[in-house]
Every structure is written in C-alpha cells, then in structure tokens.
Amino acid sequence: MARLFPNLDTVPLTNHPKFAETSNLRKKRRVHHQIRFSASLSRRQFRTTLAMSLNPVNEPQKIVVLNYQSEKLVGLLHDTGSKDVVIVCHGFTSRKENKMMVNICGALEKEGISAYRFDFSGNGESDGTFAYGNYMKEVEDLCAVVKHFNGENRIVSAIVGHSKGGDVVLLYASKYHDIRTVVNLSGRYDLKKGIAERLGEDFMERIKKNGYMDVECQKTGKVLYRVTEESLTERLNTDMHELAPRIDKNCRVLTVHGSTDEIIPVEDAYEFSKIIPNHKLHIIEGANHCFTEHQDEVVPVVIDFIKSCMQQNKESSD
C-alpha cells in the first residue's frame, strides 16, 4: 500500500462549524487591530481584509443538484440576488469548505455577485464514490450545476477551479462553449506527471498486478482513497495539450499560479499560456500550491478578472 501525508488541499479543523462562533469573534478583533495599526493600509487592501475576515453578508443557502447519474451534488449558494452566478470548484480530495473556495465566494458576495461552491460527486457531502482521476465525470458534474442555474433564470458568468478543479473548468470550457469567463488556479498541464509522487515510482506495476492500490495516510494508516487501473488510465488519457486549445477564442481564461508551488510546478502555467487562445497569466511570487500565505493576493486577482469580464460582456451586449 502506498503511504503519504494527506493532501494539502484539505479542510482546516478551524473551518469546522463547532469553531465558528469563537473563531468569528477572534477574526473581528483581529481585523479591527489590523485596521487601527496599519496607517498605510490602502482602500483596496481594506476591502479585501474585511471581505475575507468577517462573515458573509448572508448565511449561504444549501442547494442540491442532481448529476446525470442522479447523484446528489451538495453545494452552498452565496446569494446576493444577482442574476449572475459564479461557480467555484475544489481540488483533489478537497471539498466546498476549502479556505480559498470560501474566501472567493465571500469576496464575490461583497461585490454583489452570487457564488456557488459545491462538492464533486464522491467528495464531501455529495453522493457517489470517490475515484482517482475522474476528470470527465467531474466535468459532467459541473455541467449539471451550470444547467441547474441556467434553468433557474440565472446566468453562470464564470467558473473557477483550484488544482484538479482548475483542470476541470478548462476541460469544461473545451467541451461546452457556454461560459465566457474561466479561472484556473494552480491547474496541472501534464496529467502524466505528479502520479509517482503520490503513489510511488512502482505504481503502474503494483496496480497492474492487483488491479488497484490503496493510498494510506502515513500518520494513521487510514485508507484515503483507492486507485484502480481504470481510473489511472482515465487520467493518463486526459490530454490537456490537445483539449485546452479547443476553448473558444471568445472565452477569457485566467491562470493564476504560485511561483513556489510544491505540488504542480509553475512551468505548467506557462504551458497553458502558450496554447489557450484568449489567455491571461498571473504568477504570485512566493506562493505555494494552495496560496496559503497569499490569500490576500490571489482573491483580489480573481475577483478583479471576473468583474472586468462581466463588464466587457455587458458592454458588448448593449
């Protein structure tokens, strides 16, 4: 069995609802402390700090969407009453409560834009069995969510994804051409890479021998997930180099990547910039894969891009 530490893209314990009340009080005190003693704090930094540190305007509403296999996809809608909705997608072994997903949705809400973060099938609260790879099924999960909101007389104005979710939103845009704004945060360009780091150098031999291999947490020995030959093959056969250029040239794509990403090298971001037709690249110096210490930088970049694209779309339709 392969052993590794839990994926970095997981939910911190402090995000658990049990900690919400005391955590929120500490956050509010910390914000006031920062504002009082930071004379050089710009108006924009002030808005970002406030948006990320205080509670959302309204309590997010739980919305359940059925995918094409009739599995329940559970998500939270930050509803501002806007017709526009931004859909935010988590990464590998993560969930909708991921810190960056929450921060992006909260910041969008502060700007008056509704946002929806959900668990892919087999993750978090959603139905289904977790599967390694599974890229195209997650694309179809996203498709079900887009159709749901379009059917509710809303407009899905942008889709945002982190890590594996970044690949999913790019793959969605390459297959369906109904979204005009896509944000890829730390997505992987070459899906043949990064496997040995998780599964061990002899992963292919071991999987072919047994048909699968279980990946365990090094600390607890608990099985985190199972990798089957079928799911591994699906990942190896998903070619971003072939599929990403199929994104419509009128679709605006932003890739944001940390210069010191320890999971997916920053070079992958530069590869995307070479092949995606209407692409903007933003590198955050010193940031890791999850932008752990750079939330105050990555969130405004995403929000500004989405707002700019929405404004351009509005002007072009007038």
Salt bridges, closest charged atoms under 4 A:
ASP9 OD2 - HIS162 ND1 3.50
GLU71 OE1 - LYS137 NZ 2.89
ASP79 OD2 - ARG154 NH2 2.84
GLU97 OE1 - ARG95 NE 2.83
GLU97 OE2 - LYS96 NZ 3.30
GLU109 OE1 - HIS78 ND1 3.08
GLU111 OE1 - LYS307 NZ 3.02
ASP119 OD2 - LYS96 NZ 2.60
GLU125 OE1 - LYS62 NZ 2.96
GLU125 OE2 - LYS96 NZ 2.66
GLU138 OE2 - LYS164 NZ 3.25
GLU140 OE2 - LYS175 NZ 2.76
ASP202 OD1 - ARG206 NH1 3.63
ASP214 OD1 - ARG226 NE 2.72
GLU216 OE1 - ARG3 NH2 3.20
GLU229 OE2 - LYS208 NZ 3.13
GLU242 OE2 - ARG246 NH2 2.77
ASP261 OD2 - HIS257 NE2 3.12
ASP261 OD2 - HIS289 ND1 2.83
GLU271 OE2 - LYS274 NZ 3.15
GLU297 OE2 - HIS294 NE2 3.92
ASP304 OD2 - ARG44 NH2 2.22
